[in-house]
């Protein structure tokens, strides 16, 4: 954000070029491995590698943060992380010029243009696909805890919304966001995904943006509930809590136990239509080389 006015600053392209230019091994068109483009030009995303501990993840993020500050400090741009900006008008924030972002806005219209929101996502690796859905169901029990611990978006467009997390209320308006559906089997999950492809609701699996979701290509379960967090200490605490819960649930399953879950809801879905080539049923689960954070 602008260091003088506090308004959001749409300088992501300049920042991304700057961090790439400082790495001679990267070509002009390459992407930095840990500093990424996002939907809005006021945002860059920091991504860690695979880490063994929350402390290692914090160190990884700290290096990326320092690299970004080398570019933004001379520009008079300050960095912040929260669930939303307190007063910059959402409708005035330019979108990154990429086809996939244009398609997102076209699909979601007014709601998509309001998505000036920021979050912290935590991946934790699982060694077997059969654990994914039970662990997801167990994590749903802790949804209010993570939201309460991270809520940092009470203001929207200069108004006090009366909610601690306006981000959560905005994000759930997207058709594939919000709390995850619960499935009794992996095959039922695959059937749901196939329906989403067949009906054209999504083009890639990543467009299912549940607050907790499986990520088959990484072999992880991803916790996406949290608002943006102001400090690396807070990020580390959320990462550690997520990893501890997933590890505990995984151990329960290894020992033949069951994880307490909320009662399953029911949903009606229809199948049919031409097969979708973008999703391969019975897709393999890819365990990560090391536990993610």
PyMOL commands that set and color helices and strands:
alter all, ss='L'
color gray80, all
select helices_A, chain A and resi 12-21+54-75+90-92+99-113+129-140+143-150+166-171+186-198+205-207+232-254
alter helices_A, ss='H'
color red, helices_A
select strands_A, chain A and resi 35-37+44-46+122-125+155-156+159-160+177-178+209-210+212-215+220-223
alter strands_A, ss='S'
color yellow, strands_A
deselect
rebuild
show_as cartoon
